[in-house]
Amino acid sequence: MLIEKTDKKDHILIVAEKVFSELGYDGASTRLIAKEASVNMAMLNYYFGSKDGLFKAVFERRSSTLGVMLHDINEENISSWEKLEKCVNIYIERIMPTSCFYKLVYRELSLQQRSEHTQAITSLLLKNVMEIKKVITDGIDNGSFNQDVDVEMLIASLLGTKYYIMNAPSMSSAFLELDVEDEKVLVEQIKPRMKKHLINLLKAYLIH
């Protein structure tokens, strides 16, 4: 029974992520999400309490899973460079053409009129960014990486590459001459290419 409840809750979150990404917070309703998820309003309210609670749960589900993985990397007894490579691999591997999360993040962080949501989302995502920052700053402190690294701009370059390709698929497909929304192309060509590029970029900038 517990497993069934967990699966149902996850199913609602998956559906909610899709609806929110397509319609935005204001355009989506809990009634529509319940209908799309084939559950009643009572169940949705039992798990999340309100639309606001559901919206935040969508982000918490994604960010907490990634956060645990990044934190575990920081705790591993491996070199700073190996940690950073693992971070890059995790970020790139989580990209899927059917995922609405990056579109949702881009949409909501671009809107300024709902500062409480923006602050909540930023706080959740920032925890993961700080795990990556720790890998880099520890590497600088222990001498693995160059001392004159602009850590914040480096992280922006790392995350920005992914967000741009996934949130501007028409433009990305045009200049890459590949269909970034095609799952086979994404898995077999785009992901390996992004990994190689980012690893080479980071190595050239960070390593003596």
Secondary structure, DSSP 8 states (H G I E B T S, - for coil): -HHHHHHHHHHHHHHHHHHHHHHHHHH--HHHHHHHHT--HHHHHHHHSSHHHHHHHHHHHHHHHHHHHHHHHHHSSS-HHHHHHHHHHHHHHT--TT--HHHHHHHHHH--S-HHHHHHHHHHHHHHHHHHHHHHHHHHHTTSS-TT--HHHHHHHHHHHHHHHHH-HHHHHHHHTS-TT-HHHIIIIIHHHHHHHHHHHHHHHH--
